[in-house]
Amino acid sequence: MLIKLGKSLLMAILILSLTGCGSLNKMQAKQIEEKLSEMYDGEKFEVLALGNRFGTLTNDTVTAFVKSKKNGCCV
């Protein structure tokens, strides 16, 4: 009984810890789209994927795959 309760609690903690990632991804995607739009004279961009946050000292870098909404070219 105690083992089952422990497993359920661990699973709940893991699931709740992942919910913050979705909002972080949306926030960073919006920041990337805005910065690219500023750099490229108002051209609109769409973030396709984000990743590779690990491996840096402060985890303040991210790799993004982005495409232009105008011509669909991936960057």
C-alpha positions in Angstrom: 0.0 0.0 0.0 2.8 2.4 0.9 4.7 1.6 -2.2 1.7 2.2 -4.4 1.1 5.5 -2.7 4.7 6.5 -3.2 4.6 5.6 -6.9 1.4 7.6 -7.3 2.9 10.6 -5.6 6.1 10.5 -7.6 4.0 10.3 -10.9 1.9 13.3 -9.8 5.1 15.3 -9.1 6.6 14.4 -12.4 3.5 15.4 -14.4 3.1 18.7 -12.5 6.8 19.6 -13.1 6.2 19.3 -16.9 3.3 21.7 -16.9 5.6 24.7 -16.5 7.6 23.7 -19.7 4.7 24.5 -22.0 4.3 28.0 -20.8 8.1 28.6 -20.9 8.2 27.4 -24.5 5.3 29.7 -25.5 7.0 32.7 -23.8 10.4 32.0 -25.4 8.9 31.3 -28.8 7.1 34.7 -28.7 10.4 36.4 -27.6 12.2 34.8 -30.5 9.6 35.7 -33.0 9.6 39.4 -31.8 13.4 39.7 -31.9 13.6 38.2 -35.4 10.8 40.5 -36.6 12.8 43.5 -35.3 16.0 42.3 -37.0 14.4 41.6 -40.4 12.3 44.8 -40.8 8.9 43.5 -39.6 8.9 40.1 -41.4 6.8 37.6 -39.5 8.3 34.3 -38.2 7.0 31.1 -36.7 8.9 29.0 -34.2 8.6 25.3 -35.2 10.6 23.8 -32.3 12.6 24.7 -29.2 15.3 22.6 -27.4 18.8 22.2 -26.2 18.5 24.2 -23.0 20.8 21.9 -21.1 24.6 22.0 -21.1 25.1 25.6 -20.3 26.1 27.1 -17.0 22.9 29.2 -16.6 20.5 27.4 -19.0 19.8 30.8 -20.6 20.3 29.6 -24.2 17.9 27.7 -26.4 18.0 26.3 -29.9 15.1 27.3 -32.1 13.9 26.1 -35.5 12.1 29.0 -37.2 10.4 29.6 -40.5 9.4 32.7 -42.3 5.7 33.1 -42.7 6.3 35.1 -45.9 8.2 32.5 -48.0 8.2 29.5 -45.7 12.0 29.2 -45.6 13.4 27.5 -42.4 16.2 29.2 -40.5 
